[in-house]
Amino acid sequence: MLSEQTGIEIFAIKLLEKETKANPEHLKTHFSCSMLPDDPNREFQNVPNGKVVLLPGICFKIDSNQTGLNIIRKLRPIVEQKGYKLFLCDGNNLNDKNRIAIVRCDDEFTPLVFMQTNGINYGINNHKLILHLDSLNKMLDLKLVGADFDWCEFEIRKEPKDWRQLAQRLYEICPDIVEQGTGDIQTLEAELRNSKRLYFWFD
């Protein structure tokens, strides 16, 4: 039934069942109003909040992010050639375990559209965030690791010429990664250089 509802083929579901030892669940997100404060049409839009939306994907509970990363590394070559993306995501409730999700798409950013990833507190809606990431992708060759409503993470597969300049640019897009994270640009630069990971988290 989940295969019919989501378009995810049974072979992919079985692969993830075996690796996670968990039951498949329909991928969901909480529908939330994410209009920019200066949107001229804001007052005319009646958007229902607090609704759970079913997405065209399937997810599985995992014990830890590391477990999920190991599964992604193992299965990514198999599922991507069939037109799927794997990524880490959160549960729908505060006490939920983390999950690994699979959706059908052939690019790195469509999962962010499904999960409504945004930094609306900084005037960055989903569309603007993806424009930023698309620009960064041309320089860094990004590969999706995880995404949910207020965060996303990517592998950096091509090193930039200037890590400090990259750290400054990321801070300008998402101040929280420094102000509520590393504490300063220098530490962010070191983390980027060592981890080869781009991470946005919007409080």
N, C-alpha and C positions, 0 to 999 in steps of 0.2 A: 504493500500500500504506500509506504513512504517513497519507494522508487517511482511509483506512478504520480504521486503528488508533487515531487520535487524535480523529477527528471534525472535523478542520480541513478546510474545503472547499478544493478545488484552486485556485480563483481566488485565495484568500489566500496559498497557498503560492507560486503563480506571481508574485504581486506582490512578495513578499519575496525570491524568487530573483532577480528583475530588479534590485531595489535593492541587495541585498548582494553579488550576483555570487558567491554561495556555494551549496553544496548543502544541502538541508534535512536535519536530523537530528532523531531522536526526543528530545524534552526529557527529561532525567534529573535525578535528585538522589541524593545519598548518604543512605540511611536511617540515622538516628542516634538513639540513646536520648536523649531530651530531657525526661526526667521531673524534676520539682523535687526537691531534696534532702529536703524535708519531706513528700513524698508518702507517705501511710500505706500505700499498696499497692506501694511501690517494690520491696521485697524479694520480692514474689510475682510480679513481672512479668519474664518472660524475653524480652528484646527483642534480636533479632539485629542486631548492628552491622556496619558495613562493606558493606552490601548496596546495590547500585545499583537504584533504583526508576524504572520508566518512568512518565512522567506524561502526562496527556491534552493534550499540546502539542507544538509543533515549534519548533526553534531554528536559527539561522544564525550562523556565525562572522562577526565584523566586525573591521575594522582598528583601530577606536578607539571609545571611548564617544561621542565627538562625532559620528562617523558614525552610530552607533545613534540618537542624539538627533535628528539630521536626518531619519532614516528615520521615526522615531516621529511627528515633527511632520508629515511629508508624508502618511503612510498612516493615521494615527490616525482622521481623519474618515471615511475610507472603510471601515475594518474595524470600527470601533465601531458603526456603524449596522447591521452584520451580526451583532453580538453577540460581538465578539472584543476582547481586550486585548493590547496590545503592551507589552513591558517589557525592560529590560536585565537580564542575569544573567551569572554567572561560568561558566566551564567546570567539568568534573568533576575535572580534574587541575590540579596546580600550574602547569604550563607552558601550559595551554590559553589560547587567545585568549578575549576577552570575546564575548558572544553577545547577539543580540536574539531574544526568544521571543514566541510567540503562543499564547494559550489561549482557549478559549471560556468567557466569563463576562460578566456585566453589572454588576459592581461592581469597586471598586478594590482589594479586600483578598483575594479568592479566590486570586490568584496567590501571596500570602504563605502561604496554607494549602498550596498545592502545593509551594512551595519550603521549607516548614517553618521559616520565618523566626522566630527567637527570640533572647532574651537570657537564656538559662538560667543563666548565671553570676550574674545579678542577680535570679534568682527569677522571670523573666518567660518563661513558655512561649508558644507560638504564640497560644493563645487570649487570654492576658492582653495580649500585644502588640497584637492586633487590637482589643481593648476600648479600650486607650489611644488607638489611632489613630482609632477610631470617634468617640471623644469629641473629639479634636482636629479631626476632619473637620467636625464641626458648626460649629466656629469658623472654620476655615481653607479649607474647600472643597478638599480634597486631590485631586490627580490623580497616579496612579502613574507613576513613571519607571523604577524598577528594583527588583529584589528577589532575594535569594538566602538561603542558610542563616543568615547572621549580619548581614545589612544590608538596608536598604530606603531608598528615596528617593522623595519626592513633590514635585510642584509645589504651591506655596501660591498659590491663585487668589483668596483673599480675605484681605486684610491684617488682622492682629489690631489691637486697640486699643492694646496695650502690647507692643512687641517684647521688652523686657527681661523682662517676666513670662513670655512664651513661651519665651525662652531658658532661664530658670530651670526652667520646667516640663520642658522637653526634657532638661536636664541631670539632673534628678531621675529621669527614666525611664532615661536612657542616659548614665551618667557618662563613658563612654569618649570621647564626642564632644568633651568639654572636656579631660579628664585626659590623653588620648592624641591630642587633636586641636587645638582652638583655644588651649588653655592657660588661658583664663579666660572668664567669662560675658560680659564686655563685647565680646570679639572674636567670640564666638558670636552675640551679638545683631547685630553689624555684618554678619556673614556672612549671617544669615537675612534681614536687611533688604535687602541688596544682591542676593542670589541668588534670593530668593523660593523657596527650596528647603528642605524638611525632610528631614534625613538622620539615620538611626540606624545605628550600627555597633557591634556588641558583640564585644569581643575574647575 
